[in-house]
Amino acid sequence: MTRTNNLYLIIGALILVVAGLGFYVYREETKPEGVQISIGENGIKVEEN
């Protein structure tokens, strides 16, 4: 019984890693290109993508 539980644990961990990596890649691919300017409480922030 323990061997089967360990197998399910490993498969679940692999699924979480794949899902996390997929989300990370999606966020990186949908970032806007160019220069991003934001105005906040700390002043003006300019970032180049």
PQR file of N, CA, C, O and H, with PARSE charges and radii, in Angstrom:
ATOM      1  N   MET A   1       0.824  -1.207   0.000 -0.4000 1.5000
ATOM      2  CA  MET A   1       0.000   0.000   0.000 -0.0000 2.0000
ATOM      3  C   MET A   1       0.862   1.263   0.000  0.5500 1.7000
ATOM      4  O   MET A   1       0.505   2.241  -0.656 -0.5500 1.4000
ATOM      5  N   THR A   2       1.966   1.266   0.704 -0.4000 1.5000
ATOM      6  CA  THR A   2       2.827   2.444   0.777 -0.0000 2.0000
ATOM      7  C   THR A   2       3.459   2.741  -0.573  0.5500 1.7000
ATOM      8  O   THR A   2       3.619   3.905  -0.940 -0.5500 1.4000
ATOM      9  H   THR A   2       2.257   0.471   1.236  0.4000 1.0000
ATOM     10  N   ARG A   3       3.817   1.708  -1.310 -0.4000 1.5000
ATOM     11  CA  ARG A   3       4.445   1.905  -2.612 -0.0000 2.0000
ATOM     12  C   ARG A   3       3.491   2.610  -3.572  0.5500 1.7000
ATOM     13  O   ARG A   3       3.901   3.488  -4.331 -0.5500 1.4000
ATOM     14  H   ARG A   3       3.686   0.763  -1.012  0.4000 1.0000
ATOM     15  N   THR A   4       2.221   2.224  -3.534 -0.4000 1.5000
ATOM     16  CA  THR A   4       1.217   2.858  -4.390 -0.0000 2.0000
ATOM     17  C   THR A   4       1.021   4.318  -3.996  0.5500 1.7000
ATOM     18  O   THR A   4       0.889   5.183  -4.862 -0.5500 1.4000
ATOM     19  H   THR A   4       1.888   1.511  -2.917  0.4000 1.0000
ATOM     20  N   ASN A   5       1.001   4.595  -2.692 -0.4000 1.5000
ATOM     21  CA  ASN A   5       0.839   5.979  -2.235 -0.0000 2.0000
ATOM     22  C   ASN A   5       2.022   6.838  -2.666  0.5500 1.7000
ATOM     23  O   ASN A   5       1.838   7.993  -3.048 -0.5500 1.4000
ATOM     24  H   ASN A   5       1.108   3.892  -1.989  0.4000 1.0000
ATOM     25  N   ASN A   6       3.227   6.291  -2.609 -0.4000 1.5000
ATOM     26  CA  ASN A   6       4.409   7.035  -3.048 -0.0000 2.0000
ATOM     27  C   ASN A   6       4.335   7.341  -4.539  0.5500 1.7000
ATOM     28  O   ASN A   6       4.725   8.422  -4.979 -0.5500 1.4000
ATOM     29  H   ASN A   6       3.377   5.352  -2.298  0.4000 1.0000
ATOM     30  N   LEU A   7       3.840   6.395  -5.301 -0.4000 1.5000
ATOM     31  CA  LEU A   7       3.704   6.604  -6.744 -0.0000 2.0000
ATOM     32  C   LEU A   7       2.713   7.732  -7.025  0.5500 1.7000
ATOM     33  O   LEU A   7       2.972   8.583  -7.877 -0.5500 1.4000
ATOM     34  H   LEU A   7       3.524   5.516  -4.943  0.4000 1.0000
ATOM     35  N   TYR A   8       1.583   7.748  -6.319 -0.4000 1.5000
ATOM     36  CA  TYR A   8       0.607   8.829  -6.489 -0.0000 2.0000
ATOM     37  C   TYR A   8       1.201  10.174  -6.080  0.5500 1.7000
ATOM     38  O   TYR A   8       0.932  11.192  -6.717 -0.5500 1.4000
ATOM     39  H   TYR A   8       1.372   7.057  -5.627  0.4000 1.0000
ATOM     40  N   LEU A   9       2.003  10.182  -5.026 -0.4000 1.5000
ATOM     41  CA  LEU A   9       2.640  11.410  -4.575 -0.0000 2.0000
ATOM     42  C   LEU A   9       3.605  11.949  -5.629  0.5500 1.7000
ATOM     43  O   LEU A   9       3.624  13.150  -5.897 -0.5500 1.4000
ATOM     44  H   LEU A   9       2.222   9.354  -4.509  0.4000 1.0000
ATOM     45  N   ILE A  10       4.397  11.074  -6.221 -0.4000 1.5000
ATOM     46  CA  ILE A  10       5.346  11.480  -7.257 -0.0000 2.0000
ATOM     47  C   ILE A  10       4.614  11.999  -8.490  0.5500 1.7000
ATOM     48  O   ILE A  10       5.003  13.018  -9.060 -0.5500 1.4000
ATOM     49  H   ILE A  10       4.381  10.098  -6.003  0.4000 1.0000
ATOM     50  N   ILE A  11       3.563  11.309  -8.902 -0.4000 1.5000
ATOM     51  CA  ILE A  11       2.788  11.742 -10.073 -0.0000 2.0000
ATOM     52  C   ILE A  11       2.127  13.092  -9.801  0.5500 1.7000
ATOM     53  O   ILE A  11       2.107  13.954 -10.679 -0.5500 1.4000
ATOM     54  H   ILE A  11       3.246  10.481  -8.440  0.4000 1.0000
ATOM     55  N   GLY A  12       1.586  13.287  -8.597 -0.4000 1.5000
ATOM     56  CA  GLY A  12       0.966  14.563  -8.245 -0.0000 2.0000
ATOM     57  C   GLY A  12       1.979  15.700  -8.258  0.5500 1.7000
ATOM     58  O   GLY A  12       1.683  16.797  -8.733 -0.5500 1.4000
ATOM     59  H   GLY A  12       1.602  12.586  -7.884  0.4000 1.0000
ATOM     60  N   ALA A  13       3.183  15.435  -7.733 -0.4000 1.5000
ATOM     61  CA  ALA A  13       4.229  16.458  -7.722 -0.0000 2.0000
ATOM     62  C   ALA A  13       4.636  16.819  -9.146  0.5500 1.7000
ATOM     63  O   ALA A  13       4.842  17.994  -9.449 -0.5500 1.4000
ATOM     64  H   ALA A  13       3.423  14.544  -7.347  0.4000 1.0000
ATOM     65  N   LEU A  14       4.753  15.832 -10.018 -0.4000 1.5000
ATOM     66  CA  LEU A  14       5.104  16.101 -11.413 -0.0000 2.0000
ATOM     67  C   LEU A  14       4.028  16.928 -12.109  0.5500 1.7000
ATOM     68  O   LEU A  14       4.339  17.817 -12.902 -0.5500 1.4000
ATOM     69  H   LEU A  14       4.585  14.878  -9.772  0.4000 1.0000
ATOM     70  N   ILE A  15       2.781  16.639 -11.817 -0.4000 1.5000
ATOM     71  CA  ILE A  15       1.690  17.412 -12.410 -0.0000 2.0000
ATOM     72  C   ILE A  15       1.758  18.870 -11.951  0.5500 1.7000
ATOM     73  O   ILE A  15       1.551  19.785 -12.748 -0.5500 1.4000
ATOM     74  H   ILE A  15       2.528  15.917 -11.172  0.4000 1.0000
ATOM     75  N   LEU A  16       2.049  19.086 -10.660 -0.4000 1.5000
ATOM     76  CA  LEU A  16       2.168  20.454 -10.155 -0.0000 2.0000
ATOM     77  C   LEU A  16       3.335  21.197 -10.803  0.5500 1.7000
ATOM     78  O   LEU A  16       3.216  22.383 -11.113 -0.5500 1.4000
ATOM     79  H   LEU A  16       2.217  18.343 -10.012  0.4000 1.0000
ATOM     80  N   VAL A  17       4.453  20.516 -11.010 -0.4000 1.5000
ATOM     81  CA  VAL A  17       5.612  21.148 -11.639 -0.0000 2.0000
ATOM     82  C   VAL A  17       5.292  21.530 -13.078  0.5500 1.7000
ATOM     83  O   VAL A  17       5.633  22.629 -13.515 -0.5500 1.4000
ATOM     84  H   VAL A  17       4.549  19.553 -10.759  0.4000 1.0000
ATOM     85  N   VAL A  18       4.648  20.649 -13.811 -0.4000 1.5000
ATOM     86  CA  VAL A  18       4.298  20.934 -15.206 -0.0000 2.0000
ATOM     87  C   VAL A  18       3.305  22.094 -15.282  0.5500 1.7000
ATOM     88  O   VAL A  18       3.431  22.965 -16.143 -0.5500 1.4000
ATOM     89  H   VAL A  18       4.370  19.756 -13.456  0.4000 1.0000
ATOM     90  N   ALA A  19       2.320  22.106 -14.384 -0.4000 1.5000
ATOM     91  CA  ALA A  19       1.339  23.193 -14.382 -0.0000 2.0000
ATOM     92  C   ALA A  19       2.013  24.521 -14.044  0.5500 1.7000
ATOM     93  O   ALA A  19       1.720  25.537 -14.674 -0.5500 1.4000
ATOM     94  H   ALA A  19       2.218  21.399 -13.685  0.4000 1.0000
ATOM     95  N   GLY A  20       2.903  24.528 -13.069 -0.4000 1.5000
ATOM     96  CA  GLY A  20       3.609  25.755 -12.700 -0.0000 2.0000
ATOM     97  C   GLY A  20       4.486  26.262 -13.820  0.5500 1.7000
ATOM     98  O   GLY A  20       4.520  27.463 -14.090 -0.5500 1.4000
ATOM     99  H   GLY A  20       3.142  23.703 -12.557  0.4000 1.0000
ATOM    100  N   LEU A  21       5.196  25.360 -14.476 -0.4000 1.5000
ATOM    101  CA  LEU A  21       6.047  25.747 -15.600 -0.0000 2.0000
ATOM    102  C   LEU A  21       5.212  26.290 -16.757  0.5500 1.7000
ATOM    103  O   LEU A  21       5.603  27.261 -17.405 -0.5500 1.4000
ATOM    104  H   LEU A  21       5.168  24.384 -14.257  0.4000 1.0000
ATOM    105  N   GLY A  22       4.081  25.676 -17.013 -0.4000 1.5000
ATOM    106  CA  GLY A  22       3.188  26.161 -18.067 -0.0000 2.0000
ATOM    107  C   GLY A  22       2.676  27.554 -17.775  0.5500 1.7000
ATOM    108  O   GLY A  22       2.607  28.390 -18.675 -0.5500 1.4000
ATOM    109  H   GLY A  22       3.763  24.887 -16.487  0.4000 1.0000
ATOM    110  N   PHE A  23       2.311  27.819 -16.511 -0.4000 1.5000
ATOM    111  CA  PHE A  23       1.840  29.149 -16.130 -0.0000 2.0000
ATOM    112  C   PHE A  23       2.955  30.179 -16.274  0.5500 1.7000
ATOM    113  O   PHE A  23       2.714  31.293 -16.739 -0.5500 1.4000
ATOM    114  H   PHE A  23       2.367  27.139 -15.780  0.4000 1.0000
ATOM    115  N   TYR A  24       4.167  29.817 -15.880 -0.4000 1.5000
ATOM    116  CA  TYR A  24       5.310  30.722 -15.991 -0.0000 2.0000
ATOM    117  C   TYR A  24       5.579  31.080 -17.455  0.5500 1.7000
ATOM    118  O   TYR A  24       5.775  32.249 -17.786 -0.5500 1.4000
ATOM    119  H   TYR A  24       4.363  28.912 -15.503  0.4000 1.0000
ATOM    120  N   VAL A  25       5.587  30.081 -18.316 -0.4000 1.5000
ATOM    121  CA  VAL A  25       5.832  30.315 -19.747 -0.0000 2.0000
ATOM    122  C   VAL A  25       4.721  31.182 -20.334  0.5500 1.7000
ATOM    123  O   VAL A  25       4.993  32.079 -21.132 -0.5500 1.4000
ATOM    124  H   VAL A  25       5.427  29.131 -18.047  0.4000 1.0000
ATOM    125  N   TYR A  26       3.478  30.924 -19.950 -0.4000 1.5000
ATOM    126  CA  TYR A  26       2.359  31.734 -20.438 -0.0000 2.0000
ATOM    127  C   TYR A  26       2.532  33.194 -20.036  0.5500 1.7000
ATOM    128  O   TYR A  26       2.333  34.087 -20.859 -0.5500 1.4000
ATOM    129  H   TYR A  26       3.256  30.195 -19.302  0.4000 1.0000
ATOM    130  N   ARG A  27       2.900  33.449 -18.778 -0.4000 1.5000
ATOM    131  CA  ARG A  27       3.102  34.830 -18.315 -0.0000 2.0000
ATOM    132  C   ARG A  27       4.229  35.509 -19.060  0.5500 1.7000
ATOM    133  O   ARG A  27       4.123  36.686 -19.402 -0.5500 1.4000
ATOM    134  H   ARG A  27       3.061  32.723 -18.109  0.4000 1.0000
ATOM    135  N   GLU A  28       5.306  34.791 -19.319 -0.4000 1.5000
ATOM    136  CA  GLU A  28       6.438  35.380 -20.025 -0.0000 2.0000
ATOM    137  C   GLU A  28       6.089  35.675 -21.483  0.5500 1.7000
ATOM    138  O   GLU A  28       6.555  36.671 -22.036 -0.5500 1.4000
ATOM    139  H   GLU A  28       5.393  33.834 -19.041  0.4000 1.0000
ATOM    140  N   GLU A  29       5.291  34.840 -22.100 -0.4000 1.5000
ATOM    141  CA  GLU A  29       4.929  35.034 -23.510 -0.0000 2.0000
ATOM    142  C   GLU A  29       3.918  36.156 -23.693  0.5500 1.7000
ATOM    143  O   GLU A  29       3.865  36.757 -24.766 -0.5500 1.4000
ATOM    144  H   GLU A  29       4.912  34.031 -21.651  0.4000 1.0000
ATOM    145  N   THR A  30       3.113  36.455 -22.677 -0.4000 1.5000
ATOM    146  CA  THR A  30       2.088  37.477 -22.831 -0.0000 2.0000
ATOM    147  C   THR A  30       2.519  38.833 -22.285  0.5500 1.7000
ATOM    148  O   THR A  30       1.705  39.754 -22.219 -0.5500 1.4000
ATOM    149  H   THR A  30       3.156  35.966 -21.805  0.4000 1.0000
ATOM    150  N   LYS A  31       3.783  38.973 -21.892 -0.4000 1.5000
ATOM    151  CA  LYS A  31       4.271  40.273 -21.434 -0.0000 2.0000
ATOM    152  C   LYS A  31       4.279  41.255 -22.597  0.5500 1.7000
ATOM    153  O   LYS A  31       4.600  40.881 -23.725 -0.5500 1.4000
ATOM    154  H   LYS A  31       4.444  38.225 -21.945  0.4000 1.0000
ATOM    155  N   PRO A  32       3.928  42.506 -22.330 -0.5600 1.5000
ATOM    156  CA  PRO A  32       3.975  43.502 -23.404  0.2800 2.0000
ATOM    157  C   PRO A  32       5.419  43.808 -23.804  0.5500 1.7000
ATOM    158  O   PRO A  32       6.318  43.811 -22.963 -0.5500 1.4000
ATOM    159  N   GLU A  33       5.626  44.059 -25.069 -0.4000 1.5000
ATOM    160  CA  GLU A  33       6.953  44.391 -25.593 -0.0000 2.0000
ATOM    161  C   GLU A  33       7.185  45.889 -25.495  0.5500 1.7000
ATOM    162  O   GLU A  33       6.232  46.668 -25.514 -0.5500 1.4000
ATOM    163  H   GLU A  33       4.896  44.057 -25.752  0.4000 1.0000
ATOM    164  N   GLY A  34       8.441  46.298 -25.390 -0.4000 1.5000
ATOM    165  CA  GLY A  34       8.781  47.712 -25.418 -0.0000 2.0000
ATOM    166  C   GLY A  34       9.023  48.295 -24.042  0.5500 1.7000
ATOM    167  O   GLY A  34       9.537  47.619 -23.151 -0.5500 1.4000
ATOM    168  H   GLY A  34       9.216  45.665 -25.375  0.4000 1.0000
ATOM    169  N   VAL A  35       8.651  49.552 -23.873 -0.4000 1.5000
ATOM    170  CA  VAL A  35       8.889  50.284 -22.634 -0.0000 2.0000
ATOM    171  C   VAL A  35       7.589  50.382 -21.856  0.5500 1.7000
ATOM    172  O   VAL A  35       6.532  50.674 -22.416 -0.5500 1.4000
ATOM    173  H   VAL A  35       8.234  50.102 -24.597  0.4000 1.0000
ATOM    174  N   GLN A  36       7.683  50.131 -20.553 -0.4000 1.5000
ATOM    175  CA  GLN A  36       6.510  50.218 -19.691 -0.0000 2.0000
ATOM    176  C   GLN A  36       6.749  51.323 -18.666  0.5500 1.7000
ATOM    177  O   GLN A  36       7.761  51.322 -17.965 -0.5500 1.4000
ATOM    178  H   GLN A  36       8.542  49.893 -20.098  0.4000 1.0000
ATOM    179  N   ILE A  37       5.804  52.270 -18.584 -0.4000 1.5000
ATOM    180  CA  ILE A  37       5.907  53.383 -17.649 -0.0000 2.0000
ATOM    181  C   ILE A  37       4.760  53.274 -16.655  0.5500 1.7000
ATOM    182  O   ILE A  37       3.597  53.172 -17.045 -0.5500 1.4000
ATOM    183  H   ILE A  37       4.982  52.270 -19.153  0.4000 1.0000
ATOM    184  N   SER A  38       5.097  53.296 -15.356 -0.4000 1.5000
ATOM    185  CA  SER A  38       4.052  53.251 -14.339 -0.0000 2.0000
ATOM    186  C   SER A  38       4.292  54.356 -13.315  0.5500 1.7000
ATOM    187  O   SER A  38       5.430  54.658 -12.957 -0.5500 1.4000
ATOM    188  H   SER A  38       6.042  53.378 -15.039  0.4000 1.0000
ATOM    189  N   ILE A  39       3.197  54.947 -12.854 -0.4000 1.5000
ATOM    190  CA  ILE A  39       3.258  56.007 -11.848 -0.0000 2.0000
ATOM    191  C   ILE A  39       2.565  55.487 -10.600  0.5500 1.7000
ATOM    192  O   ILE A  39       1.397  55.101 -10.643 -0.5500 1.4000
ATOM    193  H   ILE A  39       2.273  54.701 -13.145  0.4000 1.0000
ATOM    194  N   GLY A  40       3.288  55.478  -9.490 -0.4000 1.5000
ATOM    195  CA  GLY A  40       2.732  54.962  -8.251 -0.0000 2.0000
ATOM    196  C   GLY A  40       3.104  55.837  -7.076  0.5500 1.7000
ATOM    197  O   GLY A  40       3.521  56.984  -7.236 -0.5500 1.4000
ATOM    198  H   GLY A  40       4.237  55.791  -9.455  0.4000 1.0000
ATOM    199  N   GLU A  41       2.943  55.271  -5.885 -0.4000 1.5000
ATOM    200  CA  GLU A  41       3.232  56.005  -4.661 -0.0000 2.0000
ATOM    201  C   GLU A  41       4.721  56.331  -4.536  0.5500 1.7000
ATOM    202  O   GLU A  41       5.087  57.338  -3.930 -0.5500 1.4000
ATOM    203  H   GLU A  41       2.604  54.339  -5.755  0.4000 1.0000
ATOM    204  N   ASN A  42       5.572  55.491  -5.102 -0.4000 1.5000
ATOM    205  CA  ASN A  42       7.021  55.688  -5.016 -0.0000 2.0000
ATOM    206  C   ASN A  42       7.594  56.535  -6.149  0.5500 1.7000
ATOM    207  O   ASN A  42       8.810  56.694  -6.246 -0.5500 1.4000
ATOM    208  H   ASN A  42       5.275  54.673  -5.594  0.4000 1.0000
ATOM    209  N   GLY A  43       6.744  57.070  -6.993 -0.4000 1.5000
ATOM    210  CA  GLY A  43       7.201  57.913  -8.090 -0.0000 2.0000
ATOM    211  C   GLY A  43       6.988  57.250  -9.434  0.5500 1.7000
ATOM    212  O   GLY A  43       6.141  56.368  -9.580 -0.5500 1.4000
ATOM    213  H   GLY A  43       5.756  56.940  -6.914  0.4000 1.0000
ATOM    214  N   ILE A  44       7.759  57.680 -10.408 -0.4000 1.5000
ATOM    215  CA  ILE A  44       7.666  57.181 -11.779 -0.0000 2.0000
ATOM    216  C   ILE A  44       8.658  56.044 -11.967  0.5500 1.7000
ATOM    217  O   ILE A  44       9.811  56.136 -11.544 -0.5500 1.4000
ATOM    218  H   ILE A  44       8.446  58.396 -10.289  0.4000 1.0000
ATOM    219  N   LYS A  45       8.199  54.968 -12.606 -0.4000 1.5000
ATOM    220  CA  LYS A  45       9.040  53.798 -12.845 -0.0000 2.0000
ATOM    221  C   LYS A  45       9.009  53.487 -14.332  0.5500 1.7000
ATOM    222  O   LYS A  45       7.934  53.338 -14.913 -0.5500 1.4000
ATOM    223  H   LYS A  45       7.263  54.893 -12.949  0.4000 1.0000
ATOM    224  N   VAL A  46      10.190  53.388 -14.958 -0.4000 1.5000
ATOM    225  CA  VAL A  46      10.300  53.087 -16.375 -0.0000 2.0000
ATOM    226  C   VAL A  46      11.037  51.763 -16.506  0.5500 1.7000
ATOM    227  O   VAL A  46      12.152  51.615 -16.006 -0.5500 1.4000
ATOM    228  H   VAL A  46      11.063  53.509 -14.486  0.4000 1.0000
ATOM    229  N   GLU A  47      10.402  50.785 -17.193 -0.4000 1.5000
ATOM    230  CA  GLU A  47      11.023  49.478 -17.411 -0.0000 2.0000
ATOM    231  C   GLU A  47      11.081  49.187 -18.891  0.5500 1.7000
ATOM    232  O   GLU A  47      10.135  49.468 -19.627 -0.5500 1.4000
ATOM    233  H   GLU A  47       9.497  50.906 -17.599  0.4000 1.0000
ATOM    234  N   GLU A  48      12.198  48.620 -19.330 -0.4000 1.5000
ATOM    235  CA  GLU A  48      12.331  48.190 -20.716 -0.0000 2.0000
ATOM    236  C   GLU A  48      12.172  46.673 -20.748  0.5500 1.7000
ATOM    237  O   GLU A  48      12.852  45.954 -20.015 -0.5500 1.4000
ATOM    238  H   GLU A  48      12.966  48.391 -18.732  0.4000 1.0000
ATOM    239  N   ASN A  49      11.272  46.195 -21.598 -0.4000 1.5000
ATOM    240  CA  ASN A  49      11.038  44.747 -21.676 -0.0000 2.0000
ATOM    241  C   ASN A  49      11.851  44.136 -22.741  0.5500 1.7000
ATOM    242  O   ASN A  49      11.784  42.925 -22.952 -0.5500 1.4000
ATOM    243  H   ASN A  49      10.720  46.779 -22.193  0.4000 1.0000
TER
END
